[in-house]
């Protein structure tokens, strides 16, 4: 036992020194990231999370950054939650507005403006509004879901602040929602960060009990970006409507992937992103209900475009691209969903049948199948990611992965620290093939087995030692 | 407009598959071929001449779209991916 103890320490120490070196080379970013994640959840906070960009899913991987050689093979893409490739049909719709039709859609005095305006309004009406069952006047074009979330949360809270000074959200929201709430807290608002259950879903009774007479807004995301769970938005909608509270939902990961109807679900505000639905980056939309009317204070002032809620020229090509992406998503929703479910099952079955101690995070049924988050016990997620360099994947948390802290989403669902460290998110989408899934599964199985063979923890588990009973250090 | 004959439909199907197979990007190529095949399969029972004519027109437009996107793809070709 003594000798095995020595190997344990030597094996465990090596990655630690290597990691501290890596952090040292990128000191500023790493320390600011760590500061962000160490902030307490419910208590008083200052705006400290601004270091994160929304869905800026590559920044944390800078430590292994290297460009591909000319004749090197490209890794295959399995990170559809970070972003999606643009559908060729979307690009085809956009290109005319990138070349010949360059008019300002707000120019009312000439044909250049009119043709751009027609295209923009078509995208708003027949495409974005139709996909979610809204009225075109309820759609505001923005630069993406981060801006939409900021606008919705800060805008509503600030508009009603004279009488209502309380906002409710959940602990598993995207960083931009949490960060907007932090800003509100610094302005004197009260924010409740609801915990979620073990399966990642919000407890409806707790939500209902948390609503106060001075609550103005509840913000719950439809589909989680890390674990793929689908919150019961229609039930939440009913609760909020009966209590006279507005419901905002971040639908970036849900739009075009699951059927959504804002009237049936009683949603008052919803954020939409272009690049998660095979559309262009840099565009999104915010749905703002007209009846009953939701009012918000604009973040951006100026020319009064988009009903004064979002001044600034609407980028016609991007709006057209978002529209095309929405209309294709509507057409293909069933076909894509069926295919993504089939591929996700194939991946999970293959991996689970070959290796033991793999845990799927999040509710097994209330979920979007294209986001599979697996924890491989006794394997460090970052090492597995490095070993799987032929597959573009991300560990559960993209924003926090450089900090060595486990994902806050996984911690919120009560995953053990070690399991939260060993998780990987597989994103499956419209363009994923069977071959890619098989390749990923095969590589993953091979690498997990290899890493486990090297792992002292795995060895100890095989010997029947309960890891939780070990006292690792004296401090 | 005269009803499309069986041979016209088959010819369109072949053209679409041929053009789709020219996509340089693995993922776009496999998607286009799969989608064309599945769309023709899903609509194989359509008898109504008007519906057939509409689908044929959509298909013809899709052919030009695929051709345009294939040429754009060829302009910015990149490395092959590991499963190719």
Interface residues (C-beta under 8 A of the other chain):
Chain A: X68 X70 X71 X72 X73 X74 X75 X76 X77 X85 X88 X89 X91 X92 X335 X390 X430 X431 X432 X433 X435 X436 X439
Chain B: X23 X26 X27 X28 X30 X31 X32 X35 X38 X65 X66 X68 X69 X72 X73 X78 X79 X80 X81 X82 X83 X84
